[in-house]
Amino acid sequence: MVFQLFHRNAGEAPEAKASATGPVVAYATAGRVAWSPRDTVSLTRTGFAGNPVGFRAVKLIAEAAAALPLVLQDAEQRFEAHPVLSLLARPNPGQGKAELLEALFGQLLLSGDAYVEAVAGEAGAPFELHVLRSDRMRLVPGADGWPVAYEYSVGGRKARFDVTEVPAICHVRSFHPQDDHYGLSPMQPAAAAMDVHNSASRWSKGLLDNAARPSGAIVYTGADGAGGLSPDQYQRLVHEMEAYHQGARNAGRPMLLEGGLDWKPMGFSPADMEFQKTKEAAAREIAVAFGVPPMLLGIPGEATYANYQEAHRAFYRLTVLPLATRVAACLGHWLSQFTGEVLELKPDLDQVPALSAERDAQWARVAGASFLTDAEKRALLGLPPLPAPETGEGGATDADADDG
């Protein structure tokens, strides 16, 4: 009976049953590199919260961009006071301008996307701004591919923001060549270097924790070139190795081997692996992905820039200003839809200390160009045109009346 249950007759055809994923699993191979996951939450945990280079690069860019002074102007004037400026100065009860913008730039650097919610009042104008976590936001595309809504999920609940004529959500995203709705974060191209850097740090920590544990083998050779240890000798050797040559407290203790015992090292030493060079190379790759000169992060062996001041200027010119200008323009256009005005929000380059030498040279060069009119000079410097003088009766200006 047991034979009949577990064995088929020779003439019966076996049933054809196979998993649909069988061919895929069959081709899987072992021994691959264990890379960390590439989703936003995992990258933030391993590349920002768990990596000092990634953490400092994101903080450096976000804080520098958030500290830039912003100016608001239209085609005619630069505003000293405006509802948009007041809203940005105190966007919500828990945050000021610097905190809000730092969170905005941080989300953009970590995930490639940043979302700002406008809380509208009774008149329709926003009276609060909040930065939402990008890992909780999902874009809902319509039939034509354009977004029709945004869904924010937290704690099993969802909040839906429909895309209307004046949307309540401002979506700022980085360029992504293969995605129509979401941006590409610098964390993605830097992920491999972050894995190498984190693995090197873990290996170094493990090496320190087990500094006295030998990485090798003890080989016994008898008098005639062969032979082996007796059971008592073997147990005694194992006991002595565990008692005197393992653990942090035995670090540095010399190993005394009796006749016939020989130590054979196994594996590579830190010098053989060029451990420090590998770690520094990974740190430089992370800094390059974020656009931060390695000199500013304290990474040794980097001499691209002649001095720290030149690296600082390049950091602002090539990384901070392009990012801050693009985000400010997006925010200005979005907020101008609530007021019905055509507003331009941008960083004030004349108040950036790192660019003071360049701005002084530009002002002197424009001021000395005698072939330019005052209106053309103001346009080159990014200033709005001067208001036209008021005319009195008979077409005379106020200045002419004063002369009379």
C-alpha positions in Angstrom: 0.0 0.0 0.0 2.8 2.4 0.9 4.5 1.5 -2.4 1.3 2.4 -4.3 1.0 5.8 -2.6 4.4 7.0 -3.3 5.2 5.4 -6.7 3.4 5.5 -10.0 3.0 2.7 -12.4 5.4 2.6 -15.2 2.7 3.2 -17.8 1.2 6.3 -16.2 2.2 9.7 -17.6 3.3 12.2 -15.0 1.2 15.3 -14.4 2.6 18.5 -16.0 2.6 21.0 -13.2 5.0 23.9 -13.0 5.2 27.3 -11.4 5.0 30.3 -13.7 8.0 31.7 -11.9 10.0 28.5 -12.2 12.1 29.5 -15.2 13.0 32.8 -13.5 14.0 31.1 -10.3 16.0 28.5 -12.1 18.2 31.1 -13.7 19.1 32.7 -10.4 22.7 32.4 -9.4 24.4 32.7 -6.1 27.4 34.9 -5.1 26.0 38.2 -6.3 26.9 41.5 -4.7 24.4 42.3 -1.9 23.4 45.9 -2.8 21.0 47.8 -0.6 17.4 48.5 -1.8 16.9 51.5 -4.0 13.6 52.8 -2.7 13.4 56.2 -1.1 13.0 54.9 2.5 15.9 52.5 2.3 18.2 55.0 0.6 17.4 57.7 3.2 18.2 55.2 6.0 21.4 53.9 4.5 22.6 56.9 2.6 21.6 59.8 4.8 21.0 58.6 8.3 23.6 55.8 8.1 26.4 57.5 6.0 28.3 60.5 7.2 29.4 61.7 3.7 25.8 61.5 2.4 24.4 63.2 5.5 26.9 66.1 5.4 26.4 66.6 1.6 22.6 66.8 1.9 22.8 69.1 5.0 25.4 71.3 3.4 23.4 71.9 0.2 20.0 72.2 2.0 21.3 74.7 4.6 23.2 76.8 2.1 20.2 77.0 -0.3 17.7 77.7 2.5 19.9 80.6 3.8 20.0 82.5 0.5 18.0 85.8 0.7 15.1 85.9 -1.8 13.7 88.9 -3.6 10.2 89.2 -5.1 9.6 91.4 -8.1 7.3 91.8 -11.1 7.9 93.6 -14.4 7.8 97.0 -12.8 9.2 96.9 -9.3 10.9 95.0 -6.6 8.7 94.5 -3.6 9.9 95.4 -0.1 6.6 94.1 1.4 4.2 91.7 -0.1 1.8 89.0 1.1 3.9 86.3 -0.5 7.0 87.6 1.4 5.1 87.6 4.6 3.9 84.0 4.0 7.4 82.8 3.3 8.8 84.6 6.4 6.4 82.6 8.6 4.9 79.7 6.5 3.3 77.9 9.5 3.2 78.1 13.3 6.0 75.4 13.7 8.5 76.6 11.0 10.1 79.7 9.8 11.4 80.4 6.3 14.8 78.6 6.9 13.2 75.5 8.3 10.6 75.2 5.6 13.1 75.7 2.8 15.6 73.3 4.3 13.0 70.6 4.5 12.0 71.3 0.9 15.6 71.1 -0.4 16.2 68.1 1.8 13.3 66.2 0.4 14.3 67.1 -3.2 17.9 65.8 -2.6 16.8 62.6 -0.9 14.0 61.5 -3.2 14.1 63.7 -6.3 10.7 65.1 -5.5 9.4 67.8 -3.1 5.8 68.7 -2.3 4.5 71.8 -0.7 0.9 72.1 0.5 -0.9 75.4 0.6 -3.6 75.8 3.3 -6.1 78.2 1.8 -8.2 80.6 3.9 -11.7 81.8 3.4 -10.7 84.2 0.7 -8.8 81.5 -1.2 -5.4 82.9 -0.5 -3.0 80.6 1.3 -2.1 81.4 4.9 0.1 78.4 5.7 2.6 76.3 3.8 3.7 72.8 4.7 6.4 70.5 3.2 5.0 66.9 2.8 7.1 63.8 2.9 7.8 62.6 -0.6 7.8 58.9 0.3 4.1 59.2 1.4 3.0 61.0 -1.8 1.7 59.3 -4.9 0.8 61.0 -8.2 -2.4 60.0 -9.9 -2.1 60.3 -13.7 -5.1 60.9 -15.9 -6.0 59.4 -19.3 -3.7 61.8 -21.1 -0.8 61.1 -18.7 -0.9 64.4 -16.9 -1.5 64.4 -13.2 -5.1 64.8 -12.1 -4.5 64.4 -8.3 -2.0 63.7 -5.6 -2.6 61.1 -2.8 -0.9 61.5 0.6 -1.0 58.3 2.7 -0.1 58.1 6.4 -1.3 55.7 9.1 -3.7 53.9 6.8 -5.5 57.1 5.8 -5.3 59.0 2.5 -5.8 62.6 1.6 -6.5 63.5 -2.0 -5.5 66.8 -3.6 -7.1 67.3 -7.0 -5.2 69.3 -9.5 -7.3 72.3 -10.2 -6.7 75.6 -11.9 -4.9 76.8 -8.8 -3.5 73.5 -7.3 -3.1 73.1 -3.5 0.1 71.1 -4.1 3.3 72.4 -5.6 5.4 69.6 -7.0 9.1 70.3 -7.5 11.0 67.5 -9.1 14.5 66.8 -10.4 15.2 65.8 -14.0 14.6 62.1 -14.7 15.2 60.8 -18.2 13.1 57.7 -17.8 10.2 58.8 -15.6 7.4 61.2 -16.6 6.1 61.9 -13.1 8.9 61.5 -10.5 12.4 63.0 -10.3 15.8 61.3 -10.0 17.6 61.8 -6.7 21.4 62.1 -6.4 21.1 59.3 -3.9 20.4 56.9 -6.8 23.7 57.3 -8.7 25.5 57.5 -5.4 24.0 54.4 -3.9 26.7 52.0 -5.0 29.4 54.2 -3.6 27.4 54.5 -0.4 27.2 50.7 -0.1 31.0 50.5 -0.5 31.6 53.2 2.1 29.1 51.7 4.6 30.6 48.2 4.1 34.1 49.5 4.6 33.0 51.1 7.9 31.3 47.9 9.1 34.4 45.9 8.1 36.6 48.3 10.0 34.3 48.1 13.1 34.3 44.3 12.9 38.1 44.3 12.6 38.4 46.4 15.8 35.9 44.3 17.7 37.9 41.1 16.8 41.4 42.5 16.7 42.9 39.5 18.5 41.1 36.8 16.6 43.5 35.3 14.2 42.6 35.1 10.5 44.4 32.1 9.5 45.1 28.4 10.3 47.5 26.5 12.6 49.2 23.6 10.7 50.8 20.7 12.5 53.6 18.9 10.8 55.2 15.8 12.5 58.8 14.9 12.6 58.5 12.8 9.4 56.5 15.5 7.6 53.1 13.9 8.4 51.1 12.9 11.4 48.4 14.5 13.5 47.6 15.7 17.0 46.1 13.4 19.5 42.6 14.2 20.8 44.0 15.5 24.1 46.5 17.7 22.3 43.9 19.0 19.9 41.5 19.9 22.7 44.3 21.6 24.6 45.2 23.7 21.5 41.6 24.8 21.0 41.3 25.7 24.6 44.4 27.8 24.6 43.4 29.6 21.4 40.0 30.5 22.9 41.4 31.6 26.2 44.5 33.5 25.2 44.2 34.7 21.6 40.6 35.7 21.0 38.6 38.7 22.1 39.3 42.4 22.5 41.1 42.0 25.8 43.7 39.8 24.2 44.5 42.3 21.4 48.2 42.4 20.6 49.1 39.3 22.7 51.9 37.3 20.9 51.2 33.8 19.9 53.6 31.1 21.2 53.6 27.9 19.0 55.3 24.7 20.1 57.4 22.5 17.8 55.6 21.2 14.8 53.0 24.0 14.8 53.1 26.6 12.1 50.9 29.7 11.5 49.5 30.2 8.0 47.8 33.6 7.5 44.6 33.6 5.5 42.8 36.5 3.8 44.0 40.0 3.0 45.3 42.5 5.5 44.0 46.1 5.4 47.2 47.2 3.6 46.8 44.5 1.0 43.2 45.6 0.3 44.1 49.3 0.1 41.3 49.7 2.5 41.7 53.4 3.2 42.1 54.3 -0.5 38.9 52.4 -1.4 36.9 54.2 1.3 38.2 57.6 0.3 37.4 56.9 -3.4 33.8 55.9 -2.4 33.5 59.1 -0.4 34.7 61.2 -3.4 32.1 59.5 -5.6 29.3 60.4 -3.2 30.5 64.0 -3.1 30.6 64.2 -6.9 27.1 62.8 -7.2 25.8 65.6 -5.0 27.9 68.3 -6.5 29.9 69.1 -3.4 33.6 69.7 -3.7 35.3 66.9 -1.6 37.5 69.5 0.0 34.4 71.0 1.7 33.6 67.6 3.2 37.1 67.1 4.6 37.9 64.2 2.2 41.8 63.9 2.0 43.6 63.6 -1.3 41.5 66.0 -3.2 43.3 68.9 -4.9 41.0 69.9 -7.7 40.7 73.5 -6.4 43.6 75.7 -5.5 42.2 76.7 -2.1 39.1 76.4 0.1 37.7 79.7 -1.0 37.8 78.7 -4.6 36.0 75.4 -3.8 33.4 77.3 -1.8 32.7 79.7 -4.7 32.4 76.7 -7.1 30.0 75.0 -4.7 27.7 78.0 -4.7 28.0 78.7 -8.4 27.6 75.1 -9.7 25.3 73.5 -7.1 23.5 75.8 -4.7 22.5 78.6 -7.0 21.1 76.5 -9.8 19.1 74.4 -7.3 17.8 77.5 -5.3 17.0 79.4 -8.5 14.9 76.6 -10.0 13.0 75.9 -6.7 12.4 79.6 -6.1 11.0 80.1 -9.6 8.7 77.2 -9.2 7.4 78.5 -5.8 7.0 82.0 -7.2 5.0 80.9 -10.1 2.8 78.7 -7.9 2.1 81.3 -5.3 1.5 84.0 -8.0 -1.5 81.9 -9.1 -3.2 82.7 -5.8 -2.7 86.4 -6.0 -3.4 86.7 -9.8 -0.1 88.6 -10.3 2.9 87.7 -12.4 5.6 87.4 -9.8 9.3 86.4 -9.9 10.9 84.9 -6.9 14.7 84.4 -7.1 17.8 84.5 -4.9 19.4 87.9 -4.3 22.9 87.3 -5.7 24.2 90.6 -4.3 23.7 89.3 -0.7 25.6 86.0 -1.1 29.0 86.4 0.6 30.6 83.7 -1.5 29.9 85.5 -4.7 30.8 89.0 -3.5 34.0 89.3 -5.6 32.2 88.2 -8.8 29.3 90.5 -8.2 31.6 93.5 -7.5 33.4 92.8 -10.8 30.1 92.6 -12.7 28.8 95.8 -11.2 32.0 97.6 -12.1 32.0 96.2 -15.6 28.4 97.2 -16.2 28.7 100.6 -14.7 31.8 101.4 -16.8 30.0 100.4 -20.1 29.2 103.9 -21.4 27.5 102.5 -24.5 24.7 101.1 -22.4 21.7 103.0 -21.2 20.6 103.0 -17.5 17.6 100.7 -18.5 20.0 98.2 -20.2 22.4 98.2 -17.2 19.5 97.5 -14.8 18.3 94.6 -17.0 21.8 93.1 -17.1 22.0 93.2 -13.3 18.5 91.6 -13.0 16.8 94.7 -11.6 13.4 95.9 -12.7 13.2 99.2 -14.8 12.8 102.5 -13.0 9.2 103.8 -12.8 8.4 106.4 -15.4 8.3 110.0 -14.0 4.9 111.4 -13.4 3.8 114.2 -15.8 1.9 117.2 -14.8 -0.3 119.6 -16.8 1.1 120.3 -20.3 3.3 117.2 -20.3 5.9 118.7 -17.9 7.4 116.2 -15.4 7.7 116.8 -11.7 11.4 117.4 -12.1 10.8 120.1 -14.7 8.4 121.8 -12.4 11.0 121.8 -9.6 13.5 123.5 -12.0 11.0 126.2 -12.8 
